[in-house]
Amino acid sequence: MNGSNKFLFGIVFGVVLLVIVAFSVVLLRPEPTYLDDGAPDGAAHNYLLALQQGDFERAYQYIPAAFKYPTDADDMADDARQNKWRFETGGDYALAVESVNQKSADEAIVTVRKTTFYNEGLFGSYEDSRTFTMQMTREEGAWKVSDADLYWSNCWGTSREYWCR
């Protein structure tokens, strides 16, 4: 084997190795799991994960019982489908709780970072990151989401007839 063939073989081998490593990283990435929801950050994480996975039954458990709307998980799912721009479930993104500001024993503000990954070809990938807040309220010992900047409908917590026709 002469020098140029060795060089070409090295390049091909390197590219194949990089592809194998990239696939391994993606395939071996751990699945997100639910956390203990005894604290506001755990409840916020679980609510968002349930929405990401389309588990509206579980997500609905994090809505305060005092809310007049949504009345059940089906109402919640309908609002999520009708307000896709608020729920932003499409695309490749990651959500991570950044901080908790405990206002009182029963109220907290959770700050969440959403990082969206964009891939526009072999050399055109980039990411965008921003934060949003979630208001958490403790109800009968369990943390509930009482408002949020994203992954939330403005109709929730109101009488549907009044706000959302």
Backbone as CSV, one residue per row, in Angstrom:
resi,resn,N_x,N_y,N_z,CA_x,CA_y,CA_z,C_x,C_y,C_z
1,MET,0.851,-1.172,0.000,0.000,0.000,0.000,0.897,1.235,0.000
2,ASN,0.707,2.107,-0.993,1.543,3.308,-1.031,0.986,4.380,-0.099
3,GLY,1.668,5.484,0.019,1.327,6.532,0.980,-0.038,7.157,0.766
4,SER,-0.430,7.438,-0.489,-1.713,8.088,-0.735,-2.883,7.156,-0.406
5,ASN,-2.701,5.848,-0.637,-3.764,4.898,-0.294,-3.922,4.786,1.222
6,LYS,-2.796,4.831,1.936,-2.864,4.794,3.400,-3.582,6.034,3.936
7,PHE,-3.281,7.160,3.352,-3.922,8.408,3.777,-5.432,8.358,3.528
8,LEU,-5.836,7.916,2.346,-7.253,7.789,2.013,-7.933,6.782,2.942
9,PHE,-7.284,5.660,3.198,-7.833,4.665,4.114,-8.009,5.263,5.511
10,GLY,-7.053,6.053,5.953,-7.139,6.710,7.263,-8.323,7.653,7.351
11,ILE,-8.555,8.425,6.292,-9.684,9.360,6.267,-11.005,8.594,6.320
12,VAL,-11.149,7.570,5.485,-12.382,6.773,5.460,-12.603,6.118,6.813
13,PHE,-11.554,5.546,7.392,-11.665,4.910,8.699,-12.088,5.927,9.758
14,GLY,-11.515,7.117,9.723,-11.871,8.169,10.677,-13.322,8.595,10.558
15,VAL,-13.819,8.734,9.329,-15.214,9.122,9.114,-16.157,8.033,9.635
16,VAL,-15.856,6.782,9.319,-16.684,5.671,9.796,-16.689,5.637,11.324
17,LEU,-15.550,5.842,11.938,-15.451,5.852,13.391,-16.290,6.987,13.991
18,LEU,-16.225,8.176,13.387,-17.033,9.303,13.863,-18.528,9.009,13.757
19,VAL,-18.959,8.389,12.673,-20.377,8.036,12.508,-20.802,7.045,13.583
20,ILE,-19.972,6.054,13.850,-20.301,5.062,14.881,-20.395,5.727,16.250
21,VAL,-19.471,6.608,16.566,-19.496,7.313,17.851,-20.747,8.183,17.954
22,ALA,-21.104,8.895,16.884,-22.297,9.756,16.910,-23.563,8.938,17.146
23,PHE,-23.708,7.826,16.444,-24.875,6.973,16.653,-24.901,6.401,18.064
24,SER,-23.752,6.035,18.585,-23.685,5.489,19.945,-24.130,6.517,20.970
25,VAL,-23.688,7.752,20.809,-24.066,8.810,21.742,-25.576,9.016,21.729
26,VAL,-26.166,9.036,20.549,-27.612,9.248,20.442,-28.384,8.059,20.997
27,LEU,-27.982,6.860,20.644,-28.716,5.671,21.064,-28.525,5.324,22.534
28,LEU,-27.403,5.672,23.103,-27.133,5.348,24.497,-27.529,6.468,25.458
29,ARG,-28.091,7.531,24.934,-28.549,8.641,25.768,-29.649,8.115,26.693
30,PRO,-29.554,8.373,27.994,-30.562,7.832,28.912,-31.940,8.463,28.672
31,GLU,-32.957,7.647,28.852,-34.327,8.140,28.745,-34.613,9.041,29.937
32,PRO,-35.339,10.129,29.720,-35.688,10.982,30.855,-36.612,10.224,31.813
33,THR,-36.443,10.467,33.088,-37.250,9.778,34.094,-37.943,10.798,34.993
34,TYR,-39.010,10.347,35.603,-39.732,11.195,36.551,-38.943,11.287,37.852
35,LEU,-39.073,12.435,38.506,-38.385,12.697,39.768,-39.385,12.662,40.915
36,ASP,-38.864,12.700,42.125,-39.717,12.826,43.302,-40.383,14.198,43.230
37,ASP,-41.698,14.241,43.310,-42.382,15.532,43.168,-42.768,16.145,44.509
38,GLY,-42.002,15.837,45.551,-42.231,16.431,46.860,-41.698,17.846,46.973
39,ALA,-41.006,18.313,45.950,-40.483,19.687,45.910,-40.979,20.335,44.623
40,PRO,-41.021,21.665,44.576,-41.552,22.335,43.382,-40.790,22.018,42.099
41,ASP,-39.456,21.877,42.189,-38.691,21.581,40.972,-38.996,20.181,40.439
42,GLY,-39.204,19.214,41.302,-39.556,17.862,40.872,-40.928,17.823,40.223
43,ALA,-41.893,18.539,40.807,-43.239,18.578,40.229,-43.221,19.286,38.879
44,ALA,-42.472,20.374,38.765,-42.370,21.085,37.481,-41.734,20.177,36.425
45,HIS,-40.660,19.496,36.779,-39.998,18.564,35.869,-40.978,17.475,35.406
46,ASN,-41.704,16.886,36.341,-42.625,15.796,36.008,-43.769,16.268,35.120
47,TYR,-44.282,17.455,35.377,-45.338,18.030,34.543,-44.843,18.198,33.106
48,LEU,-43.672,18.792,32.954,-43.118,19.024,31.614,-42.787,17.711,30.907
49,LEU,-42.244,16.747,31.634,-41.923,15.455,31.032,-43.192,14.738,30.577
50,ALA,-44.240,14.803,31.383,-45.509,14.177,30.999,-46.054,14.817,29.722
51,LEU,-45.966,16.143,29.614,-46.418,16.817,28.388,-45.558,16.405,27.195
52,GLN,-44.238,16.340,27.375,-43.343,15.931,26.294,-43.697,14.539,25.789
53,GLN,-44.063,13.670,26.699,-44.359,12.293,26.330,-45.817,12.086,25.928
54,GLY,-46.604,13.167,25.948,-48.011,13.058,25.569,-48.864,12.342,26.604
55,ASP,-48.383,12.270,27.836,-49.116,11.613,28.926,-49.957,12.670,29.652
56,PHE,-51.092,13.018,29.057,-51.926,14.084,29.616,-52.614,13.664,30.908
57,GLU,-52.819,12.375,31.099,-53.383,11.895,32.373,-52.443,12.271,33.516
58,ARG,-51.166,12.026,33.326,-50.196,12.345,34.372,-50.021,13.855,34.499
59,ALA,-49.924,14.558,33.380,-49.744,16.011,33.425,-50.915,16.681,34.140
60,TYR,-52.112,16.159,33.927,-53.308,16.749,34.540,-53.259,16.667,36.066
61,GLN,-52.537,15.711,36.601,-52.409,15.578,38.056,-51.704,16.786,38.673
62,TYR,-50.997,17.556,37.861,-50.264,18.720,38.360,-51.048,20.022,38.193
63,ILE,-52.330,19.927,37.840,-53.204,21.096,37.734,-53.999,21.207,39.038
64,PRO,-54.073,22.390,39.646,-54.812,22.526,40.905,-56.278,22.107,40.769
65,ALA,-56.777,21.443,41.788,-58.171,20.970,41.791,-59.153,22.141,41.775
66,ALA,-58.729,23.297,42.273,-59.620,24.459,42.319,-59.883,25.053,40.937
67,PHE,-59.097,24.681,39.946,-59.284,25.226,38.607,-60.608,24.738,38.023
68,LYS,-61.354,25.649,37.426,-62.615,25.280,36.768,-62.360,24.637,35.419
69,TYR,-61.220,24.981,34.805,-60.871,24.429,33.501,-59.359,24.266,33.443
70,PRO,-58.818,23.221,32.937,-59.454,22.105,32.252,-60.158,21.173,33.249
71,THR,-61.227,20.568,32.790,-61.996,19.695,33.665,-61.426,18.288,33.724
72,ASP,-60.628,17.913,32.721,-60.014,16.586,32.717,-58.824,16.571,31.749
73,ALA,-58.177,15.424,31.661,-56.989,15.297,30.817,-57.321,15.484,29.341
74,ASP,-58.539,15.134,28.926,-58.929,15.320,27.528,-59.003,16.803,27.169
75,ASP,-59.565,17.632,28.071,-59.581,19.084,27.842,-58.155,19.620,27.723
76,MET,-57.293,19.118,28.587,-55.897,19.555,28.574,-55.233,19.191,27.240
77,ALA,-55.451,17.979,26.782,-54.876,17.528,25.509,-55.418,18.347,24.348
78,ASP,-56.720,18.655,24.360,-57.315,19.477,23.301,-56.667,20.854,23.253
79,ASP,-56.486,21.474,24.416,-55.849,22.796,24.452,-54.403,22.726,23.958
80,ALA,-53.694,21.690,24.317,-52.305,21.548,23.870,-52.238,21.420,22.350
81,ARG,-53.168,20.681,21.764,-53.180,20.532,20.302,-53.597,21.836,19.617
82,GLN,-54.533,22.568,20.193,-55.011,23.804,19.580,-54.025,24.959,19.759
83,ASN,-53.187,24.883,20.752,-52.228,25.958,21.051,-50.797,25.444,20.952
84,LYS,-50.461,24.842,19.819,-49.136,24.237,19.654,-48.010,25.241,19.883
85,TRP,-48.225,26.488,19.540,-47.187,27.497,19.711,-46.885,27.741,21.185
86,ARG,-47.836,27.476,22.097,-47.597,27.645,23.533,-46.938,26.403,24.137
87,PHE,-47.194,25.259,23.528,-46.708,24.005,24.094,-45.430,23.519,23.423
88,GLU,-45.133,23.993,22.228,-43.863,23.753,21.541,-43.329,22.337,21.732
89,THR,-44.119,21.345,21.368,-43.685,19.967,21.568,-42.934,19.400,20.376
90,GLY,-42.943,20.074,19.239,-42.225,19.568,18.077,-40.760,19.939,18.118
91,GLY,-39.955,19.211,17.378,-38.541,19.542,17.263,-37.689,18.853,18.304
92,ASP,-36.413,19.165,18.243,-35.434,18.579,19.140,-35.077,19.624,20.185
93,TYR,-35.436,19.369,21.427,-35.178,20.330,22.478,-34.972,19.617,23.807
94,ALA,-34.428,20.345,24.751,-34.223,19.830,26.106,-34.746,20.856,27.092
95,LEU,-35.385,20.377,28.139,-35.877,21.230,29.212,-35.141,20.859,30.492
96,ALA,-34.690,21.870,31.227,-33.978,21.609,32.477,-34.343,22.679,33.502
97,VAL,-34.716,22.245,34.694,-35.006,23.190,35.774,-33.692,23.847,36.174
98,GLU,-33.699,25.180,36.174,-32.485,25.932,36.523,-32.451,26.359,37.975
99,SER,-33.605,26.850,38.467,-33.613,27.343,39.834,-35.024,27.339,40.400
100,VAL,-35.082,27.430,41.729,-36.348,27.514,42.445,-36.265,28.702,43.386
101,ASN,-37.251,29.573,43.306,-37.353,30.711,44.208,-38.563,30.443,45.103
102,GLN,-38.297,29.999,46.323,-39.357,29.648,47.269,-39.918,30.934,47.858
103,LYS,-41.131,31.299,47.458,-41.767,32.531,47.944,-42.306,32.358,49.358
104,SER,-42.887,31.203,49.634,-43.414,30.865,50.958,-43.436,29.345,51.045
105,ALA,-43.989,28.828,52.122,-44.048,27.374,52.277,-44.920,26.729,51.205
106,ASP,-45.854,27.506,50.641,-46.802,26.949,49.666,-46.727,27.570,48.285
107,GLU,-45.752,28.434,48.032,-45.620,29.074,46.725,-44.154,29.131,46.312
108,ALA,-43.926,28.870,45.025,-42.558,28.919,44.503,-42.602,29.286,43.020
109,ILE,-41.519,29.865,42.552,-41.330,30.147,41.136,-40.167,29.270,40.662
110,VAL,-40.430,28.454,39.642,-39.410,27.573,39.088,-38.986,28.151,37.739
111,THR,-37.693,28.335,37.553,-37.155,28.796,36.278,-36.646,27.586,35.506
112,VAL,-37.096,27.483,34.252,-36.748,26.347,33.397,-36.013,26.874,32.167
113,ARG,-34.951,26.179,31.769,-34.229,26.533,30.545,-34.657,25.581,29.444
114,LYS,-35.068,26.164,28.324,-35.403,25.372,27.144,-34.320,25.619,26.107
115,THR,-33.665,24.542,25.689,-32.649,24.611,24.650,-33.176,23.858,23.441
116,THR,-33.282,24.569,22.323,-33.756,23.967,21.082,-32.560,23.763,20.176
117,PHE,-32.484,22.569,19.586,-31.371,22.206,18.704,-31.865,22.212,17.264
118,TYR,-31.128,22.886,16.414,-31.469,22.975,14.997,-30.355,22.325,14.193
119,ASN,-30.729,21.517,13.222,-29.747,20.870,12.362,-30.105,21.193,10.916
120,GLU,-29.258,21.972,10.278,-29.507,22.387,8.898,-28.450,21.818,7.972
121,GLY,-28.194,20.559,8.111,-27.201,19.932,7.243,-25.959,19.559,8.003
122,LEU,-24.968,19.131,7.271,-23.749,18.601,7.860,-23.000,19.632,8.715
123,PHE,-22.945,20.871,8.274,-22.167,21.867,9.012,-23.022,23.032,9.516
124,GLY,-24.337,22.886,9.511,-25.182,24.012,9.861,-26.015,23.832,11.103
125,SER,-25.537,23.117,12.105,-26.345,22.942,13.306,-26.034,24.056,14.312
126,TYR,-27.051,24.431,15.065,-26.883,25.428,16.112,-27.972,25.209,17.140
127,GLU,-27.915,25.954,18.230,-28.923,25.836,19.279,-29.321,27.209,19.776
128,ASP,-30.535,27.246,20.320,-31.089,28.473,20.878,-31.569,28.137,22.286
129,SER,-31.276,29.000,23.220,-31.626,28.729,24.604,-32.342,29.933,25.204
130,ARG,-33.382,29.654,25.978,-34.102,30.717,26.685,-34.718,30.139,27.932
131,THR,-35.099,31.009,28.854,-35.715,30.552,30.092,-37.162,31.004,30.159
132,PHE,-37.930,30.283,30.941,-39.303,30.667,31.250,-39.591,30.258,32.683
133,THR,-40.652,30.798,33.243,-40.964,30.515,34.643,-42.291,29.767,34.768
134,MET,-42.373,29.047,35.869,-43.584,28.315,36.235,-43.914,28.670,37.679
135,GLN,-45.167,29.055,37.917,-45.610,29.330,39.276,-46.156,28.035,39.871
136,MET,-45.639,27.685,41.018,-46.019,26.448,41.687,-46.735,26.778,42.995
137,THR,-47.766,26.003,43.293,-48.550,26.178,44.512,-48.710,24.815,45.175
138,ARG,-48.531,24.788,46.496,-48.739,23.526,47.215,-50.221,23.428,47.587
139,GLU,-50.822,22.316,47.203,-52.237,22.075,47.451,-52.365,20.725,48.153
140,GLU,-52.798,20.740,49.392,-52.942,19.521,50.190,-51.652,18.693,50.185
141,GLY,-50.519,19.382,50.316,-49.233,18.716,50.411,-48.571,18.395,49.080
142,ALA,-49.280,18.551,47.958,-48.720,18.228,46.640,-48.486,19.516,45.853
143,TRP,-47.349,19.597,45.165,-47.042,20.767,44.353,-47.782,20.703,43.021
144,LYS,-48.402,21.829,42.659,-49.172,21.948,41.418,-48.664,23.148,40.631
145,VAL,-48.859,23.109,39.327,-48.498,24.222,38.451,-49.715,25.142,38.380
146,SER,-49.569,26.378,38.837,-50.705,27.294,38.807,-50.626,28.304,37.666
147,ASP,-49.464,28.411,37.025,-49.302,29.276,35.854,-47.909,29.033,35.282
148,ALA,-47.753,29.330,33.990,-46.443,29.165,33.353,-46.391,30.003,32.087
149,ASP,-45.180,30.402,31.711,-44.982,31.186,30.493,-45.093,30.334,29.237
150,LEU,-44.709,29.075,29.321,-44.816,28.115,28.223,-45.447,26.842,28.765
151,TYR,-45.886,25.977,27.854,-46.482,24.702,28.229,-47.680,24.910,29.149
152,TRP,-48.465,25.920,28.781,-49.595,26.326,29.596,-50.604,27.036,28.707
153,SER,-51.867,26.892,29.011,-52.918,27.620,28.295,-53.459,28.730,29.179
154,ASN,-53.652,29.895,28.598,-54.214,31.014,29.359,-55.649,30.761,29.780
155,CYS,-56.295,29.754,29.205,-57.669,29.406,29.569,-57.734,28.664,30.897
156,TRP,-56.652,28.047,31.288,-56.683,27.215,32.482,-56.816,28.067,33.733
157,GLY,-57.615,27.576,34.651,-57.832,28.275,35.911,-58.978,29.266,35.841
158,THR,-59.614,29.361,34.680,-60.727,30.291,34.502,-61.984,29.496,34.158
159,SER,-63.062,30.218,34.092,-64.271,29.611,33.542,-64.119,29.644,32.034
160,ARG,-64.194,28.505,31.381,-63.974,28.431,29.944,-64.944,29.349,29.189
161,GLU,-66.152,29.483,29.677,-67.130,30.318,28.982,-66.667,31.782,28.946
162,TYR,-65.976,32.216,29.995,-65.567,33.606,30.072,-64.387,33.925,29.163
163,TRP,-63.339,33.114,29.168,-62.117,33.431,28.456,-61.972,32.774,27.098
164,CYS,-62.404,31.572,26.977,-61.984,30.767,25.828,-63.164,30.246,25.028
165,ARG,-63.657,31.036,24.181,-64.753,30.578,23.321,-64.203,30.182,21.991
